[in-house]
Amino acid sequence: MRLEGKTTLVTGAASGIGRATAMRFSREGARVAVTDLDGSGAGEVASRIADEGGDARACVLDVRLEEHWEREIGSIVESWGALDVLVANAGVSHASPVADMTLDEWRDVHAVNLDGAFLGTKHAVRAMREAGRGGSIVIVFSASGLKASAGASAYGSSKAAVLMFAKTVALECASEGIRVNAVHPAGVRTPMWETMGFFRDLAREHGGTDGAWEALERSSPMGRFATPDEIAAAILFLASDEASYVTGTALVIDGGYTA
């Protein structure tokens, strides 16, 4: 019960890391706002939490829109009294050589990955300051923010910027007990991979989805990708009071990929 009595908001919580984090937070005693652009997916996760006896609400949240953040955090504060933890997990990727990428594709990746982290952090900090009891913000970035990958210029640059953003805000908020940290996964078995063109190419080359996953996972020093639950465990640590002296850091969970 490491989050007992705490109010939390998780973005991109309909699937993958966000879903695993929302479920883990509830099992650790938190109230959870399950948010995603996929409203039905968010509702399914909130229903599952309720079935387990937890306290959750589902909300359609487009992290690119400031009015969505104002509405949802305002509603959380009104209903639950405060916001204690934000997990800025929502993200998108676009794999394309820079010469083939459109400006709209570039902007879309940065709008979700970087602008979304900025807007969520901005309004979470405001709510946490008003409550006066500190808080924890955990931003999910990526190994691509530390180690370059051909074809991932938009994704990599957005994630590198997120890391420095988190570190800077951590310094701004350190004296108020508001901690800001990042988690740095490499390959994680999430549905986002299967939406990408190169994954579909791998599937054709290796005889299907299972073959594509096997080919991808061979790139990891540990010979496998992480599970969403493994990343959620690290996010839980940073969100909890066990990490009360941890701020401005990036917790690497990449199976040795950037070693």
Secondary structure, DSSP 8 states (H G I E B T S, - for coil): -TTTT-EEEESSTTSHHHHHHHHHHHHTT-EEEEEES-HHHHHHHHHHHHHTT-EEEEEE--TT-HHHHHHHHHHHHHHHS---EEEE---------GGG--HHHHHHHHIIIIIHHHHHHHHHHHHHHHHTS-EEEEEE--GGGTS--TT-HHHHHHHHHHHHHHHHHHHHHGGGTEEEEEEEE-SB--GGGGGSHHHHHHHHHTTSHHHHHHHHHTTSTTSS-B-HHHHHHHHHHHHSGGGTT--S-EEEESTTTT-
